[in-house]
Amino acid sequence: RKEVEQDPGPFNVPEGATVAFNCTYSNSASQSFFWYRQDCRKEPKLLMSVYSSGNEDGRFTAQLNRASQYISLLIRDSKLSDSATYLCVVNLLLTTDSWGKFQFGAGTQVVVTP
Amino acid sequence: NAGVTQTPKFQVLKTGQSMTLQCAQDMNHNSMYWYRQDPGMGLRLIYYSASEGTTDKGEVPNGYNVSRLNKREFSLRLESAAPSQTSVYFCASSEALRLAGQETQYFGPGTRLLVL
């Protein structure tokens, strides 16, 4: 089983609609969580960190559910420019003296259509 | 600031050839990483360097070596390329590793490698 799993999609979303998708992680000791965005043939870029209480950044809302071990991303009022692959990233701090290991999901593709 | 830069952008190798992928960052970050990205697999960590002078294996280190030349530069070497190493390689950096907090990684533009 992969340590971080995502629905690969694609999620086809009409412009202006809302789309949401989840990412599950297997290690309950995971410490911090991120959503990255990756455009076709480009490098990943940080979209937003995910905080325990949930957080918003404009049209984007991220949630963390530690009990069920998943994080979610919701995009409201989708724009054509939101078309991308969204990578879930989990940082596992192995011990207090070692560094965290970033685990990447394979990504969820979102396609926003006119 | 250029951020994280990588060279070359593209490379075609024959099986058995060697090459070095270069990476540099100008953000004064302590930690640097090399990943490979294959379709449907997500990014997988090859090697990382927590700080200048240290390097450690990641998830898929076989067939690779690294050098943390100084704080800015972290190179990845393929001594004898194999078709299984055809991939997109990303270098990344982050400020610090020891905190359980919200360090983020900054990625270079990637190197597309084809091994024939």
Interface residues (C-beta under 8 A of the other chain):
Chain A: K2 V4 P8 Q31 S32 F34 K42 E43 P44 K45 L46 S49 L87 V89 N91 L93 D97 W99 G100 K101 F102 F104 G105 A106 G107
Chain B: S31 Y33 Y35 G40 M41 G42 L43 R44 L45 Y48 A50 G58 F90 L97 R98 A100 G101 Q102 E103 T104 Q105 Y106 F107 G108 P109 G110
